[in-house]
Amino acid sequence: MADDELTIKLTRDQGLVLSDWLDRMIGTAAFDDLVNEERAVWSPLYAIAGMLDKSLVEILMPNYSNRLHDAREQLLDSLGEIGRPPAER
């Protein structure tokens, strides 16, 4: 690896959930407006989205929605109370 590169490690569950979220968010007015406030952020966002798309064979599988659901549930379980709205605590 070149000295100017950075490696980010995610679990498959994290990768699936992030990939799905980026796919749904990129191109929406609210997300694009937010990112356009700091246009340079597009570069790492596209790099991350591209690497996830290349690495996750699950996104092409027929049971993708079930796998994504399971991944979300696993991540939510591991978070505990982090990010949970006060009304749901």
Secondary structure as UniProt FT lines:
FT   TURN            3..4
FT   HELIX           12..25
FT   TURN            26..27
FT   HELIX           29..36
FT   TURN            37..38
FT   HELIX           39..41
FT   HELIX           42..55
FT   HELIX           57..60
FT   TURN            62..63
FT   HELIX           64..79
FT   TURN            80..83
FT   HELIX           86..88
//
